[in-house]
Amino acid sequence: MIYRKNVTGLALMVSELAIGTGQRAPDLTRMEWDHIEDNGIWVTQAKAES
């Protein structure tokens, strides 16, 4: 993936979290270090607004 070769830092971390977890952007912003447990990331998805 060309993007992965050309991006670093926070942008890389956010894109990898999005790809790796399948979470939406608002849910990614709510992730905290405390959500990492038992070799996984435990986050409850926020309800989509209609």
C-alpha atoms as one frame of an Amber mdcrd trajectory, in Angstrom:
protein
   0.000   0.000   0.000   1.597   3.274  -1.099  -0.010   5.243   1.744   1.681
   3.081   4.388   5.082   3.692   2.811   4.658   7.472   2.834   2.968   8.252
   6.137   4.343   8.252   9.689   3.398   9.146  13.220  -0.166   9.820  14.256
  -1.578   9.508  10.722  -0.078   6.025  10.399  -1.377   4.954  13.804  -4.911
   6.154  13.045  -5.006   4.458   9.639  -3.664   1.185  11.073  -6.250   1.270
  13.888  -9.032   1.901  11.369  -7.905  -0.944   9.119  -7.095  -3.330  11.941
 -10.228  -2.792  14.019 -12.842  -1.814  11.443 -14.008   1.010  13.716 -15.462
   4.269  12.451 -13.566   7.539  12.944 -15.646   8.695  15.965 -15.001   5.361
  17.691 -11.267   5.569  16.942 -11.091   8.930  18.700 -12.643   7.388  21.831
 -10.027   4.621  22.108  -7.807   4.800  25.194  -4.856   2.766  26.442  -7.153
   1.264  29.086  -9.166  -0.383  26.286  -6.234  -2.708  25.507  -6.678  -5.898
  27.482  -6.098  -9.628  26.963  -4.317  -9.056  23.615  -7.310  -7.160  22.224
  -8.887  -3.733  22.024 -12.255  -3.501  23.760 -14.377  -0.607  22.500 -18.133
  -0.253  22.279 -19.273   1.345  19.045 -21.237   4.550  19.381 -24.708   4.488
  17.898 -24.921   6.035  14.436 -26.977   9.191  14.271 -29.841   9.116  11.792
